[in-house]
Amino acid sequence: MAVSSRLSIRSTSSLHRTRIKICGITRAEDARAAVELGADALGLVFYAASPRHVNIEQAWEIARSVPPFVTLVGLFVNESKIAVRRVMEAVPIQLLQFHGDEEESFCYSFHAPYIKAARVRPGLDLVKYASSYPSAQGLLLDAFVEGFGGGGRTFDWSLIPPGLPKPFILSGGLDADNVTKAVRTVRPWAVDVSSGVEAAKGIKDAAKIAAFISGVRDGEAGSAL
């Protein structure tokens, strides 16, 4: 019986479907295209310094175009509680993403599912970092650059330790050219892309989204071998 259970666990792991988040959506038509092409989640950026920033009115128009069972993620960077709650009251956000220096008590205070970004660099203990956010649904691993956001850069994936205590989302410089290798090498729970599928900042390219999603599926096929 024990042998059968181990085989079942191994089989489930090899068949894992990598979830896909398209972040930095600024237009309803881009949201619809991403969903039609197979995206599981869409990211709305509520960070005024970002070129992909949306206000509440824009976010609501995008949310209206999203069908059921697609997760809307609201991204915040060192925002006030009042501002986060204002967005939550006006837009049907299902998952919060905190991308700044927020502490666990702040993230948890909204009593909503959230993920916490980690800006990966040598010397950062990701296991310890994960343990600092016990209430998080998972970690988003991004490249460390000045300011916030990955800047379209990858990071050294070997810095991700085995046995992280939470599911992690791989981000940072992903595109159709490297996502297959990323999925095969790192085997993340999900991948997150923004600039890698754009025609211009904040404007998504449907052909690039399609190529990216195809690359993810090719990576899964390679991981299962």
C-alpha positions in Angstrom: 0.0 0.0 0.0 2.9 2.4 0.9 4.5 1.7 -2.5 1.2 2.5 -4.3 0.9 5.8 -2.4 4.5 6.9 -3.4 3.8 6.1 -7.0 0.6 8.1 -6.8 2.4 11.2 -5.4 5.1 10.9 -8.1 2.6 10.7 -10.9 0.7 13.7 -9.6 3.9 15.8 -9.4 4.9 14.9 -13.0 1.4 15.9 -14.3 1.4 19.3 -12.6 0.0 22.1 -14.7 1.9 25.3 -14.3 -0.4 28.2 -13.7 0.1 31.4 -15.8 -0.3 34.9 -14.6 -0.2 37.8 -17.1 0.6 40.9 -15.1 0.3 44.6 -15.9 -3.0 44.4 -17.8 -4.2 48.0 -18.6 -6.9 47.3 -21.3 -10.0 45.1 -21.3 -9.1 43.8 -24.8 -5.8 42.5 -23.5 -7.5 40.8 -20.6 -9.9 39.0 -22.9 -7.1 37.9 -25.2 -5.0 36.6 -22.4 -7.9 34.6 -21.0 -8.9 33.2 -24.4 -5.3 32.1 -24.9 -5.2 30.2 -21.6 -4.1 32.6 -18.8 -5.2 31.6 -15.3 -4.7 34.9 -13.6 -4.5 38.6 -14.6 -2.5 41.2 -12.6 -3.7 44.8 -12.1 -1.0 47.2 -10.9 -2.1 49.7 -8.3 1.4 51.3 -8.0 1.4 54.9 -9.3 5.1 54.8 -10.2 4.6 51.9 -12.7 3.9 52.6 -16.4 1.3 49.8 -16.1 -0.6 51.5 -13.3 -4.4 51.4 -13.5 -6.8 53.5 -11.4 -10.0 52.1 -9.9 -12.2 53.0 -12.9 -9.8 51.3 -15.4 -9.5 48.3 -13.1 -13.3 48.0 -12.9 -13.7 48.1 -16.7 -11.1 45.4 -17.1 -12.7 43.3 -14.3 -16.1 43.5 -16.1 -14.5 41.7 -19.1 -13.1 38.8 -17.2 -15.1 35.5 -17.2 -15.6 33.3 -14.1 -12.8 31.1 -12.7 -10.0 33.5 -13.8 -8.2 35.1 -10.8 -7.9 38.9 -10.6 -4.7 39.9 -8.7 -4.2 43.3 -7.3 -0.6 44.4 -7.0 0.4 46.9 -4.3 3.7 48.4 -3.3 4.0 49.9 0.2 0.5 51.2 0.0 -1.7 52.4 2.9 -4.4 50.2 4.3 -7.0 52.8 3.3 -5.9 52.7 -0.3 -5.8 48.9 -0.5 -9.3 48.7 1.1 -10.6 51.3 -1.3 -9.6 49.1 -4.2 -10.9 45.9 -2.6 -14.3 47.6 -2.1 -14.6 48.8 -5.7 -12.9 46.0 -7.8 -13.6 42.3 -7.5 -10.0 41.4 -6.6 -9.6 37.7 -5.6 -5.9 37.7 -4.6 -3.6 40.5 -3.2 0.0 40.7 -4.2 2.3 42.8 -2.0 5.5 43.7 -3.8 7.1 46.1 -1.4 8.5 46.0 2.2 5.1 45.1 3.8 5.3 43.0 7.0 3.2 39.9 7.5 0.9 41.7 10.0 0.0 44.3 7.3 -0.6 41.7 4.6 -2.7 39.5 6.9 -4.8 42.5 8.1 -7.1 42.4 5.1 -8.2 38.9 5.8 -7.9 38.0 2.1 -5.7 35.6 0.2 -2.4 37.1 -0.7 1.1 36.4 -2.1 4.3 38.1 -1.1 7.0 39.1 -3.5 10.6 38.3 -2.7 13.4 40.2 -4.6 15.9 37.4 -5.0 19.6 38.1 -4.6 22.6 36.3 -3.1 22.4 36.2 0.7 18.6 36.2 0.9 17.5 33.2 2.8 14.2 32.3 1.0 13.3 29.6 3.5 13.5 32.1 6.3 11.7 34.7 4.2 8.9 32.3 3.6 8.6 31.6 7.3 8.2 35.3 7.9 4.9 35.2 6.0 3.1 32.2 7.4 -0.3 33.5 6.3 0.7 34.0 2.6 -0.7 31.7 -0.1 2.7 31.6 -1.7 5.8 33.6 -2.7 6.4 35.4 -6.0 10.1 35.3 -6.8 11.4 38.3 -8.8 14.7 39.7 -9.7 16.3 42.3 -7.4 16.7 45.7 -9.0 16.7 49.2 -7.8 13.1 50.2 -7.1 10.3 47.6 -7.2 9.5 45.1 -9.9 11.9 42.9 -11.8 12.8 45.4 -14.5 12.5 42.7 -17.1 15.5 40.9 -15.8 16.0 37.2 -14.9 17.8 36.1 -11.7 20.0 33.1 -10.9 17.4 30.3 -10.5 19.9 28.2 -8.6 19.3 30.6 -5.7 15.9 29.0 -5.2 16.4 26.3 -2.5 14.7 22.9 -2.7 11.9 22.4 -0.2 10.5 25.9 0.0 7.6 25.6 2.5 5.2 27.5 0.2 4.2 27.3 -3.5 6.2 29.8 -5.5 5.5 31.8 -8.6 8.5 32.4 -10.8 8.8 35.9 -12.2 11.6 38.2 -13.5 12.5 38.6 -17.2 10.5 35.6 -18.5 9.4 35.5 -22.1 8.7 32.9 -24.8 12.4 32.3 -25.4 13.3 31.2 -21.8 10.1 30.1 -20.1 10.4 26.5 -21.4 13.8 26.2 -19.8 12.5 27.9 -16.6 9.6 25.5 -16.2 11.8 22.4 -16.8 14.6 23.7 -14.5 12.7 25.3 -11.6 9.3 23.5 -11.8 7.4 26.4 -10.2 3.7 26.3 -9.1 3.1 29.2 -11.5 4.9 31.7 -13.8 4.3 35.5 -14.0 5.1 37.6 -17.0 4.5 41.3 -17.9 7.1 43.0 -20.2 7.9 39.7 -21.9 4.5 39.7 -23.7 4.2 43.3 -24.5 4.2 45.4 -27.7 4.8 48.5 -25.5 4.7 49.2 -21.8 1.3 48.2 -20.6 0.1 47.1 -24.1 0.0 43.3 -24.4 0.8 41.5 -27.7 -1.6 38.5 -28.2 1.0 36.6 -30.4 3.6 37.0 -27.7 1.1 35.7 -25.0 0.3 32.7 -27.2 4.0 31.9 -27.7 4.7 32.3 -24.0 1.8 30.0 -23.0 3.0 27.5 -25.6 6.5 27.7 -24.1 5.1 26.9 -20.6 3.3 23.8 -21.9 6.5 22.6 -23.7 8.3 23.0 -20.4 5.8 20.9 -18.6 6.1 18.2 -21.3 9.8 18.1 -20.8 9.5 18.0 -17.0 7.3 14.9 -17.3 9.9 12.9 -19.2 
